[in-house]
Amino acid sequence: MLLEHLCDVSWTYDLLHEVEPSAGADGRIYGQGMATFAGRVSGSARWSNFPRIHNRFALPDARGVIHAGDCDVLFALSGLSSLDDGQGVHVMTFATAAPTYLWLNDVLAIGEGTIDVEHARLAMRYYECRVELPLAHFAS
């Protein structure tokens, strides 16, 4: 597998509603926010997230739109983030009809970064994940 830097993203929540976990159920958060994408994908984004909270981990389920110059790119994001140490991993996919970003429709991006729970911010770095085939030991 090859990883090529795709973009850095600064995520900031501007709306949060939380239901704490109970003895019989996971917690939930509903949030909305803004983001800044910088790199091969650049622009500002508006997004919403409805993560499940389980055992001090957030499992994001986010959707949004990146305003990349004169075009829009939709995205979907999932992952796993620790609410204790702030470390997180994301998986992101994209959809667009914009000619300059059509290549994104075939990209699976993985990201790593940190969460500042107190200030409702995330700093993430995303990589385009490319398959490197054939694998040497399967070639024959």
NORHU-V603733 format. One record per backbone hydrogen bond with DSSP energy under -0.5 kcal/mol. CO is the residue of the C=O (numbers start at 0). NH is the residue of the N-H. E is the energy in kcal/mol with one decimal. If there is no record, write none. Layout:
CO;NH;E + CO;NH;E
This chain:
1;3;-0.5 + 1;129;-3.1 + 3;127;-3.4 + 5;39;-2.1 + 5;40;-0.9 + 6;125;-3.2 + 7;37;-2.3 + 8;10;-0.6 + 8;123;-2.6 + 9;35;-1.7 + 10;121;-2.4 + 11;33;-2.1 + 14;31;-1.9 + 16;29;-2.9 + 17;19;-0.5 + 18;27;-2.0 + 21;24;-0.6 + 24;21;-2.2 + 26;52;-2.5 + 27;18;-3.2 + 29;16;-2.3 + 30;48;-2.9 + 31;13;-2.7 + 31;14;-1.5 + 32;46;-2.0 + 33;11;-2.6 + 34;44;-2.4 + 35;9;-1.9 + 36;42;-2.1 + 37;7;-2.8 + 39;41;-0.5 + 42;36;-3.3 + 43;66;-4.0 + 44;34;-1.8 + 45;64;-2.4 + 46;32;-2.2 + 47;62;-2.1 + 48;30;-2.6 + 50;28;-1.7 + 51;53;-0.5 + 51;58;-2.7 + 52;26;-2.2 + 53;56;-1.5 + 55;82;-3.0 + 55;83;-0.5 + 56;53;-2.7 + 57;59;-0.7 + 57;80;-2.5 + 58;51;-1.5 + 59;78;-0.7 + 60;49;-1.2 + 61;76;-2.6 + 62;47;-2.5 + 63;74;-2.2 + 64;45;-1.9 + 64;66;-0.5 + 65;67;-1.0 + 65;72;-2.2 + 66;43;-1.5 + 66;68;-1.0 + 67;70;-1.1 + 70;67;-2.1 + 72;65;-3.4 + 73;94;-2.0 + 74;63;-1.8 + 75;92;-2.1 + 76;61;-2.2 + 77;90;-2.6 + 79;88;-2.2 + 80;57;-3.1 + 81;85;-0.9 + 85;114;-2.3 + 86;81;-2.9 + 87;112;-1.7 + 88;79;-2.3 + 89;110;-2.5 + 90;77;-2.3 + 91;108;-2.9 + 92;75;-1.9 + 94;73;-2.8 + 97;100;-1.6 + 97;101;-0.5 + 98;101;-0.8 + 100;103;-1.9 + 101;104;-1.7 + 102;105;-1.4 + 103;93;-0.5 + 103;106;-2.0 + 106;93;-0.5 + 106;108;-0.6 + 107;128;-2.5 + 108;91;-2.9 + 109;126;-3.1 + 110;89;-2.1 + 111;124;-2.7 + 112;87;-2.2 + 113;122;-2.4 + 114;116;-0.9 + 115;119;-0.9 + 115;120;-1.7 + 116;119;-0.6 + 119;12;-2.6 + 120;115;-3.3 + 121;10;-2.4 + 122;113;-2.2 + 123;8;-2.9 + 124;111;-2.2 + 125;5;-2.8 + 125;6;-1.4 + 126;109;-2.4 + 127;3;-2.2 + 127;129;-0.6 + 129;1;-2.8 + 130;132;-0.7 + 134;137;-1.6 + 134;138;-0.6 + 135;138;-1.0
